[in-house]
Amino acid sequence: METVIIGSGNVAYHLAKAFTQNGIAIKQIFGRNEEALKTISEENNIPYSTENLADADFYLICVSDSAVEEISKIIDRKDCVVAHTSGSLPKEILVGEYRKASFYPLQTFSKPKDLDYSQIPFFTEAENDADQEFLKSIALKISENVMVTDYEKRKYVHLTAVFSCNFVNHLFARAKEVSDSQNIPFGFFIPLIDETVRKIHYLDPKDAQTGPAVRNDGRVLQLHEKLITNEEHLKLYKALNESIMKMYGLK
């Protein structure tokens, strides 16, 4: 089946690479940002266009959630599959007479960061069994971690991802603000961050918890609160410690 990827951002960039590296031919990469499209085109030897959308059997929309519905309207072919890559949108957000689907890669994407695509879980959903098998076959060429889900399940996949990725990264950013305020290189904390993540490969996160809150160490908690002068940092510190203590029945 002839495939077109619509979009030029991080997700489009990496899925174009993942498809190409695993022998899945892409007929065209289509979008508005010509410079970004040209980069994807040159790295993967894929034709691109900002004006004329190619005719295809499968269109993969890799744009921001807010743009999915509007972008889906440009596809006027009926006998094709159109999938978006959002974790939080239903396939019904797509506007057209084509067959609607979802092809959600569970990963955080940044263009400069190389990824092992074989480790990325894919969650697929389609309107019929034939299209579902088609999407699954594509995902399995890239990764063995493929799960068929409906929208209700996928919403919780996305919610879990926000807790485990977006919130954690925000805490890294806040932590760096603390270290920067005292001229302590944040690089010193990278081994600690790496070990924290490594532990949950073989321990349940609840069993891996350490720190003053789980020890119910009031002296250290009070000391830290006195050190914190940033209001946002203090709110986060108190809220997270309270959550930890409640999880372990300490409050």
N, C-alpha and C positions, 0 to 999 in steps of 0.2 A: 504494500500500500504506500502511495506517495505521501510524504509527510512535510508539513510546513510548520515552523515554529514562529509564533508571533510574539515579539518583544525583543528588547535589547539590553535588559538589565542583568542583574546577578544570576537569577534563575535561568533565564534564556541562555546566558553565556555558558553556564555549567551543564545544562541539559544538552545543549548543542555538542559540547565536548563529550559528554557521556554517551550520547547516541552515536556519534562518529567513531569514537574509540571502540565501540562494541558492534560495529558493522551495521548500524541502523541508518540507512541513507536518508538524508534530509534534502528535499527538493529546493527549499528556499527558507531564508530567515527574513522576516518582514517586520518593519517597525518604523518609527519616526526619527530616531537618533542615528543619522547616517554614519557618524564617526564610530559609534559603538557597534553598529551593524558591520561596518567594514572590518573592525577588529575580529569579530566572530567569524566573518567570512574568510579572512586571510588565514586565521589559525586553523580552521577546519575545512577549508576548501568548499564552502557552501555559497551558492549564489544568494545575493540579497537584493532587496528593493524597499524603497520608502513610498512607492507610488502604486505599483501593480501587484496585487495579491495573486499568487499563482494558484491554479486549480490543483486540488489535492484530495486525497481520500481521508486524511487525518490532519486536523489542525490542533496544535497544542498552544494554548494561550498562556504566556508567561509574563503577565503584567501585574501591577499592583491591584489589590482587591477592589479598590474604588474605580478602576478602569475596566474591569473584566466585562461588565454588562455592555458598556458602550462599544468596546472593541469587538465583542461577539457579533454585533449587528452588521459588521462589514463582510461577513461570510454569507454569501448568497446561495451557495451550493446546498442542495437538499440531501443528496445521497453521499453523506460523509459523516465521520465522527468528529465532534469538536469537544475537547477537554480543556478545563482550566487546571491550574496547579495550586489553587488555594486550599488551605486547610480549614478555612472558616466559612466558605461559601457553598451553598447547595449547587448541584449541577443545573438546577432549574433557573439559575441566574442568567444562564446563557440564552440569548434571544435569537431564534432562528428556527427553521423547519428541519434542520439536521438532527442527528442523534446526539444527545448530550451526555457528557461524561466528566469524570474527575480523575486526575492523575497527580497525586500529591506526594512529593518527595519530602521526607522528614529530615531536613538538614538546614543549617544556617549557611547561607551562601555569601561569599565575598569574592569578587573577581581575582584579586591577587593571590588568594589562598588555594593551593592545589588540594584536591580531595581524592580519596579512594572511593570511587563511585560504587564499587562492589559492596561497600558497607552501608550504603544509604537505604533505609527502609522506604518502600513505595506503597501507598494506599490507593487502590483503584476502585472506581465505581462506574457503572454504565447502565444503560436502559434495558439491555437484553444480554442473554448469555453469550452470543457470538461476539459482541463488542467487548464484553468483559474478558473473554478469553484472549481477544486481540490485545487489549491493554495489558493484561497479565503477561502475555508472551513477550511484549516489549520490555516491561519492567524486569522480567526474569533474565533477559539478555544483559542487563546492567547489574542486577543484584539478586541474590537469593532471598533477601528479606522483603517479600511481597505479601501483602494482605488485602483481601477483598473486603471493603467496608461500605456501609451506607453512611449517609450524612450524619445521622445521630451519633454514630460511633466516631466518625472523623472529627466532629466538634470537640470531643473529649481528648482525642489525640492531639489536636491543636492546643487545647487548654493546658494539657500536660507539658507540651513543648514550651509554652510561654513560661510556666513555672521553672522548668529545668534548664532553659536556655536564656530567654530574654531577661528574666528577673535576676538570674545568677550573673549574667554579664553586667547588668546595672550595678549589682553589688561590687563587682570588680572595679567599675568606674568610680563608685563612691569610695572604695578602699584606696584607690590611687589618689583621690583627693586628700585623704588623710595622710598618706605617706608623703605626698608632694608638699603638704603644709609644713612638714618637718624636715624637708630635704633628704628623705630616705628613698633611695632608688627603688622603684616598684619591682624591678627585676629580681630583687632579693626574695620576693614573695612567690615567684613563679614555681619553684620546686614544691612549695607547700600546696599551691593550687593544683599542680600536676598530681601530687600524691593523693590529694583529696578526691580527685576524679578517678584515679586508678583504683582506689579502695572499693568504690561502688561497682567495680567489675566483678567482685567476688563477695562483697558484703551487701546486705540490705542497707539502704541509706540510713534507716532508723538505727541500725546496729553500729553504724560507723560514726555516729555523732560524738564529738568531743567539745570541750570548751567550758567556760564558767557557768553557763546556764544549765547544762545537763548535769553539772556537778553541784548545782544549787549553791554556788560560791558567791554569797552576797557581798563579801568584801571587794572582790575583783569587779563585780558588776557596778558597785557604787563608785569605785575608783575610775572606771572607764567613763561613767556618766559625767563625772566631774571634769574629765579631760576634754569632753566633746563640747565645742563651742558653736558648731554648725547645727542649726535647728533641724534641718532635714536629716542629718546624720544621727542626731539624738532620737528623733522619732523612729527611724529605722532600727536603731540599736534596741530601743525599748520594745518595739513591736515584735521584732524577731526573737528576742530573748523570752518574751512572754509566750510566744507561740511554741518555742522549744520546751519551756517548762510545762506548759499545758499538755504537750504530746507525751511527756514522760511522767505525768501525774504529780508534778512538783508545785502545782498552783491550782 
